[in-house]
Amino acid sequence: MHPIKRERFRRGWSQTDLAARIPVSRFAVLRWEHGKFPRPKYLTKLAHVFNMPVQRLADEILNFSEN
């Protein structure tokens, strides 16, 4: 499971819930969960809402994409 989707599921959030916390469209969340890497400013916001270091989230996304 994609790291963004996994973290979203852990919190019981829909794509719309996560999108509202960033804020971005639900379609941006959908694209990220299907392999598009978030721009740096959004990666930082995602890490913040997931309460994790930016580098860890980036590494998990990159490692997932390589598999």
ABEGO torsion letter per residue (X at the ends): XBAAAAAAAAAGBBAAAAAAAOBBBAAAAAAAAAGBBBBAAAAAAAAAAAGBBAAAAAAAAAAAAAX
